[in-house]
């Protein structure tokens, strides 16, 4: 009898395993639909877009796999081990393609774009950049935009099986550049600059990374410097920082390699297969020294960058221009976040005669307004000093999903709410706080838009201010916070209201 029971259990075990495996995609579909989502900023609630041509061109399987990876509980819960399981079982690299010479490419950087999708992205990005220029920057500041091409565009012979980029992807960056120029925004596409380097046998990109390497960063800085001199007069009102470079060869990858980004365990079989010795530069001034704050003199201009800024571009640009340059680099957050941090950091410096916004091609393809924590991005619109003169502190603040800890508020729920009450109707509000903890991408939502949100940053030494303009004046306003990570706190949280024009009392003492 015991032997028979053991046999039945042994026969039932494979059935249980298969049932569990079958339930995983079902749960991955059902749970997000009812509001239960895996933690982590890389969760994507986007719909599965599969078309008939995908069955022919071989992209059907990749689209389905990518869809479930973006929303799967097992992927987000197991982290690096999921990628290892797939690799050991199939020999495939989740999200990656291996090109000639063992170069790694993100699949999303090589896939063809639908014609309609490409045109929509170009139009949306153009409007987004125009809005940032008109609403967020000072009138006397000039915006310059730089586009960084994806590596597949420069290495088609090793990135694509037939050596030719798909048509719509090949045209995308030039169309994006032309659209901005038509709107009067100065833009530089670095494709031809880098193509000349590749043709000369000098690689401007890492082979296991989608970022430019230190050589590419220097080449880009020289090209941008020459372009800026042709576009505007660069003021020189602050001394250059002391510049120095030291080199080291490491047995591994740069700190933003695709191996690292795909969450492979350190020293694992997959990591060892692809990583090789790399030359790493240590450059002074450091990025921390170039980040503007009250303790540092302000530079003539400022660069706003994603993780591409980690490889020396701001420092090389300062040397090439011969003028002091400030920089905000947001590794892991992106180019959109560097702009949002700049306009949320308080008074914009009038000394920054120009703002250089460096945007990678894949950010454009994903859509700049889609760089949020799950909803569309909207920049803060900074209040002027005149607007803020009669600002009033909120009369009452009630929260849901936050717990008080001294003068800090600890985030307890992914979706938290802050209810503000004022003693008179307000036409806009300002939240100010310092966000501390592991948050990478968070958003603040405020009426009238329930689908667009501003951005939250972690690790900033200064308090950030987020300004909202309301379509209709109100005494009570509810703000929603969307923060994916745990262990986050909001320090010195303050809320101010901008009185509606009809309710301003000029006898009242201005807020300080």
URUR-V87057 format. One record per residue. N is the residue number from 1. SS is DSSP state (A for helix, B for strand, O for the rest). OMEGA is omega in degrees with one decimal (NA if undefined). D_CENTER is the distance of its C-alpha to the mean C-alpha in Angstrom with 2 decimals. Layout:
N;SS;OMEGA;D_CENTER
N;SS;OMEGA;D_CENTER
This chain:
1;O;179.1;61.81
2;A;179.6;59.25
3;A;-179.6;58.70
4;A;178.4;58.23
5;A;178.9;55.62
6;A;179.6;53.75
7;A;179.0;53.86
8;A;178.4;52.53
9;A;-179.9;49.63
10;A;179.2;48.87
11;A;-178.2;49.00
12;A;-175.0;46.79
13;A;178.0;44.02
14;A;179.0;42.65
15;A;178.1;42.80
16;A;179.4;40.78
17;A;179.6;38.14
18;A;178.1;37.96
19;A;178.9;37.83
20;A;179.2;34.93
21;A;179.5;33.03
22;A;-178.8;33.82
23;A;-175.9;32.61
24;A;179.3;29.12
25;A;178.1;27.80
26;A;178.2;29.82
27;A;178.9;28.24
28;A;177.3;24.74
29;A;-172.0;25.64
30;A;-173.1;27.69
31;A;176.4;25.90
32;A;-178.9;22.60
33;A;179.4;24.95
34;O;174.2;26.81
35;O;178.1;23.85
36;O;-174.4;23.68
37;O;175.3;20.29
38;O;178.9;19.36
39;O;178.2;17.32
40;O;-173.8;13.97
41;O;-177.7;10.39
42;O;175.5;10.78
43;O;179.1;13.62
44;O;179.5;13.75
45;O;-175.4;16.71
46;O;-177.1;16.91
47;O;177.0;20.50
48;O;-179.3;22.20
49;O;179.2;22.99
50;O;-179.4;25.93
51;O;-177.2;28.36
52;A;178.9;31.79
53;A;-180.0;30.91
54;A;178.2;28.59
55;A;-177.7;31.82
56;A;-174.4;33.20
57;A;174.2;30.41
58;O;-177.5;29.50
59;O;-177.4;26.02
60;A;-178.5;27.28
61;A;-179.9;27.04
62;A;-179.6;23.56
63;A;179.4;22.27
64;A;179.9;24.08
65;A;-179.6;22.91
66;A;179.4;19.21
67;A;-177.9;19.78
68;A;176.1;21.39
69;A;-177.5;19.04
70;A;-173.8;16.14
71;A;-172.2;18.47
72;O;176.4;21.15
73;A;-178.5;22.42
74;A;177.4;24.00
75;A;-177.8;20.87
76;A;-179.6;18.88
77;A;-176.2;22.09
78;A;176.2;23.25
79;O;-173.6;20.11
80;A;-174.0;21.28
81;A;178.2;24.72
82;A;-179.6;23.81
83;A;178.7;22.80
84;A;178.7;26.05
85;A;-179.5;28.12
86;A;-177.7;27.03
87;A;-177.5;27.64
88;A;-177.8;31.03
89;A;-171.7;32.19
90;A;-174.8;31.13
91;O;179.5;30.18
92;O;179.2;26.92
93;O;-176.8;23.43
94;O;176.4;21.09
95;O;-175.2;18.32
96;B;168.3;19.74
97;B;179.0;22.54
98;B;180.0;24.86
99;O;178.1;25.92
100;A;-178.9;28.86
101;A;-178.4;29.40
102;A;175.0;27.32
103;O;178.9;24.06
104;B;177.3;21.13
105;B;170.5;18.94
106;B;179.4;16.38
107;A;-177.3;18.36
108;A;179.4;15.68
109;A;-177.6;15.76
110;O;-175.0;19.51
111;O;177.8;20.37
112;O;177.2;22.11
113;O;171.2;20.84
114;O;-177.0;23.21
115;A;-178.7;24.67
116;A;-179.4;24.06
117;A;180.0;20.41
118;A;180.0;19.83
119;A;178.4;21.75
120;A;179.1;19.96
121;A;-179.4;16.48
122;A;-178.9;18.00
123;A;-179.0;19.60
124;A;-179.8;16.73
125;A;179.0;14.38
126;A;178.4;17.45
127;A;-179.3;18.12
128;A;-179.4;14.66
129;A;176.4;14.92
130;A;-178.8;18.55
131;A;178.4;17.96
132;A;-179.4;15.67
133;A;-174.1;18.44
134;A;-172.0;21.29
135;A;-169.0;20.29
136;O;-175.2;18.14
137;O;177.5;19.63
138;O;-178.7;23.26
139;O;-177.6;25.76
140;O;178.6;26.87
141;O;178.6;23.50
142;B;179.6;22.80
143;B;172.4;19.40
144;B;-178.2;18.97
145;B;176.7;16.31
146;B;176.6;16.02
147;B;175.9;15.02
148;B;-179.2;14.64
149;O;172.5;16.48
150;O;-177.2;15.84
151;A;-179.3;18.50
152;A;178.2;20.46
153;A;-175.6;21.33
154;A;-179.1;22.96
155;O;-176.4;24.59
156;A;-177.1;25.86
157;A;178.9;29.00
158;A;-177.8;27.36
159;A;-174.8;24.35
160;O;-174.5;26.42
161;O;179.7;29.70
162;O;178.2;31.60
163;O;-176.7;29.90
164;O;176.6;28.74
165;O;174.4;25.28
166;O;-169.5;25.50
167;A;-176.0;26.55
168;A;176.5;23.84
169;A;-179.2;21.07
170;A;-176.5;23.26
171;A;-167.6;23.61
172;A;-171.9;20.07
173;A;177.9;18.87
174;A;177.9;22.25
175;A;177.4;22.29
176;A;178.6;18.92
177;A;-179.5;20.39
178;A;-178.5;23.69
179;A;178.2;22.31
180;A;179.6;20.75
181;A;178.8;23.99
182;A;178.9;26.02
183;O;176.3;24.37
184;O;179.0;25.28
185;O;-179.0;21.89
186;B;-176.3;22.21
187;B;178.1;20.06
188;B;174.5;20.52
189;B;-174.9;19.84
190;O;-175.1;20.24
191;A;-176.2;21.56
192;A;177.0;25.19
193;A;-179.2;24.73
194;A;-179.5;23.32
195;A;177.9;25.81
196;A;178.2;28.64
197;A;179.9;27.53
198;A;-180.0;27.42
199;A;178.4;30.83
200;O;178.3;32.19
201;O;179.2;31.21
202;O;-176.0;28.55
203;O;175.7;25.29
204;O;-179.3;22.20
205;B;171.1;19.94
206;O;179.1;20.31
207;O;177.8;22.19
208;O;-174.4;20.38
209;O;179.0;16.86
210;O;177.0;14.70
211;O;171.4;14.09
212;B;176.1;16.86
213;O;-175.6;19.48
214;A;176.1;21.22
215;A;178.2;23.64
216;A;178.1;21.07
217;A;179.0;19.37
218;A;177.9;22.89
219;A;179.4;23.78
220;A;-179.2;20.73
221;A;179.6;21.61
222;A;-180.0;25.20
223;A;-179.7;24.46
224;A;179.0;22.19
225;A;178.9;24.84
226;A;179.5;27.59
227;A;-179.6;25.80
228;A;178.6;25.16
229;A;179.3;28.83
230;A;-174.5;29.86
231;A;-172.3;27.88
232;O;175.0;28.58
233;O;-178.6;30.50
234;O;178.6;28.56
235;O;-179.4;30.11
236;O;-175.6;30.97
237;O;178.7;31.65
238;O;-179.7;30.36
239;O;175.6;31.41
240;O;174.6;29.17
241;O;178.6;28.10
242;O;-173.8;30.01
243;O;175.6;28.48
244;B;-179.8;29.12
245;B;171.8;27.91
246;B;-175.6;29.00
247;B;175.3;28.51
248;B;176.9;28.70
249;B;-178.8;28.85
250;B;179.0;27.28
251;B;-176.8;28.25
252;B;-174.0;24.90
253;O;167.4;21.47
254;O;-170.8;19.03
255;O;176.1;16.75
256;O;-176.6;13.84
257;O;175.9;16.24
258;A;176.9;15.98
259;A;178.9;18.73
260;A;-176.6;16.75
261;A;-179.8;13.67
262;O;171.9;16.26
263;O;171.7;17.73
264;O;-179.7;21.16
265;O;179.3;23.50
266;O;178.1;24.46
267;O;178.1;27.71
268;O;-178.3;27.78
269;A;-178.9;29.58
270;A;-179.0;26.52
271;A;-178.1;24.93
272;A;179.7;28.28
273;A;-171.1;28.74
274;A;-176.5;25.83
275;O;178.5;25.18
276;B;-178.0;27.41
277;B;-179.6;28.13
278;B;174.0;25.56
279;B;-178.5;26.11
280;B;179.4;23.75
281;B;169.4;24.04
282;B;-170.8;24.13
283;B;169.8;23.78
284;B;7.8;25.07
285;O;176.6;23.98
286;O;178.4;21.20
287;A;177.9;17.74
288;A;179.5;18.97
289;A;-179.0;21.93
290;A;178.1;19.98
291;O;-175.2;17.87
292;O;172.5;19.98
293;O;-175.3;22.01
294;O;-175.8;25.59
295;O;-175.7;27.03
296;O;172.1;25.95
297;O;-175.8;27.37
298;O;179.5;24.93
299;O;-179.8;24.31
300;O;178.7;25.26
301;B;-179.4;21.74
302;B;174.5;18.14
303;B;178.6;15.30
304;B;-168.2;11.67
305;B;170.0;9.51
306;O;-177.6;6.84
307;A;173.5;8.93
308;A;179.9;11.46
309;A;-178.8;12.84
310;A;-170.4;14.21
311;A;167.2;17.00
312;O;-175.8;18.94
313;A;-178.4;17.88
314;A;-179.1;18.16
315;A;178.9;21.43
316;A;-179.5;22.86
317;A;178.4;22.16
318;A;178.4;24.04
319;A;-176.7;26.89
320;A;179.0;27.05
321;A;-173.3;27.07
322;O;179.5;29.47
323;O;-177.7;27.76
324;O;-177.2;25.77
325;B;171.3;22.01
326;B;-177.5;19.55
327;B;169.2;15.94
328;B;-179.4;12.74
329;B;-177.9;10.48
330;O;177.8;7.36
331;O;-179.5;7.68
332;O;178.0;6.07
333;O;173.2;3.34
334;O;-176.0;2.64
335;A;178.5;5.66
336;A;-177.6;5.80
337;A;177.7;5.68
338;A;176.0;8.19
339;A;-179.5;10.27
340;A;178.6;10.38
341;A;-179.6;11.44
342;A;-176.0;13.94
343;A;179.5;15.56
344;A;-172.7;15.71
345;O;-178.4;17.35
346;O;-178.8;20.80
347;O;174.4;22.99
348;O;-175.4;21.41
349;O;175.9;23.49
350;O;178.4;26.04
351;O;176.8;26.36
352;O;-178.5;23.11
353;O;177.9;24.87
354;B;176.0;21.85
355;B;-179.4;18.05
356;B;-176.2;16.55
357;B;-175.7;13.11
358;B;-171.5;12.09
359;B;175.2;10.12
360;B;-178.6;10.39
361;A;-175.8;12.52
362;A;172.3;10.76
363;A;178.0;7.89
364;A;-179.1;11.15
365;A;176.0;12.84
366;A;-177.2;10.50
367;O;-176.3;10.75
368;A;-178.3;8.72
369;A;179.7;10.25
370;A;-174.5;9.30
371;O;-176.4;5.61
372;O;-177.6;7.49
373;O;-179.7;9.48
374;O;176.6;12.03
375;O;-175.1;13.00
376;B;-177.7;12.37
377;B;172.4;10.57
378;O;179.9;13.16
379;O;168.7;13.23
380;O;173.1;16.03
381;O;-174.3;19.17
382;O;174.4;20.81
383;O;174.3;24.48
384;O;178.9;27.05
385;A;179.0;29.56
386;A;179.2;32.23
387;A;-174.2;30.32
388;A;-173.9;29.67
389;O;-176.8;33.24
390;O;-179.0;34.66
391;O;-178.9;31.73
392;B;174.2;33.00
393;B;177.3;31.74
394;O;-179.7;31.41
395;O;-177.9;34.84
396;B;176.4;33.60
397;B;174.5;30.39
398;B;-173.7;30.45
399;B;173.1;27.75
400;B;-177.5;27.26
401;O;175.0;25.16
402;B;177.5;25.19
403;B;-178.1;28.03
404;B;175.8;29.46
405;B;-173.3;29.72
406;O;178.3;31.56
407;O;-178.5;29.49
408;B;173.3;26.26
409;B;179.1;24.98
410;B;179.3;23.89
411;B;-178.7;21.58
412;O;-178.0;23.74
413;O;177.9;22.33
414;O;176.1;18.99
415;B;-179.4;20.01
416;B;-178.4;21.84
417;B;176.3;23.71
418;B;-179.1;24.97
419;B;-176.1;28.08
420;B;177.9;29.10
421;B;-179.3;32.66
422;B;-177.1;33.96
423;B;176.9;37.58
424;B;-179.9;37.18
425;B;179.0;35.04
426;B;179.6;31.71
427;B;178.0;29.80
428;B;177.5;26.53
429;B;174.8;25.16
430;B;169.1;23.15
431;B;176.0;21.64
432;B;179.2;21.31
433;B;169.9;20.60
434;B;-178.6;19.10
435;B;-175.7;16.82
436;B;177.9;17.92
437;O;-171.8;17.24
438;O;-174.0;14.87
439;O;175.4;12.33
440;O;179.5;8.65
441;O;175.5;7.63
442;B;-179.3;10.71
443;B;176.4;12.20
444;B;-179.4;15.56
445;B;-177.3;17.81
446;B;176.2;20.93
447;O;12.8;23.74
448;O;-174.1;24.43
449;O;178.0;21.23
450;O;-175.0;20.83
451;O;-179.9;18.09
452;B;-178.3;15.63
453;B;175.0;14.07
454;B;-171.2;12.77
455;B;177.7;10.23
456;B;179.7;11.54
457;O;174.3;10.99
458;O;172.3;13.06
459;O;177.7;15.20
460;O;-178.9;15.75
461;O;-177.2;19.45
462;O;174.7;20.00
463;O;179.6;20.19
464;B;-179.9;17.64
465;B;-177.8;19.12
466;B;-174.0;17.82
467;B;179.5;20.26
468;B;174.0;21.16
469;B;-177.1;23.88
470;B;175.6;26.08
471;B;-177.6;27.96
472;B;-178.9;30.96
473;B;-178.0;32.25
474;B;175.7;32.65
475;B;-178.5;33.99
476;B;-177.8;31.84
477;B;176.8;28.12
478;B;-178.7;26.11
479;B;178.1;22.44
480;B;174.8;20.39
481;B;177.1;17.75
482;B;-177.3;15.48
483;B;-172.7;14.50
484;O;-172.4;14.37
485;O;175.3;15.50
486;O;177.1;19.04
487;O;-178.3;20.50
488;O;175.9;18.62
489;B;176.8;20.78
490;B;-175.3;20.74
491;B;178.3;23.12
492;B;179.0;25.38
493;B;178.0;24.23
494;B;178.1;25.92
495;B;178.4;26.22
496;B;175.4;27.94
497;B;175.3;29.23
498;B;-175.7;30.01
499;B;173.3;33.51
500;O;-174.0;34.29
501;A;-176.3;36.50
502;A;-175.1;39.57
503;A;-179.5;39.30
504;O;175.3;38.90
505;O;-173.4;41.94
506;O;176.0;42.58
507;O;-176.9;44.92
508;O;179.6;42.18
509;O;179.5;40.82
510;O;177.5;37.33
511;O;177.9;34.55
512;O;NA;33.63
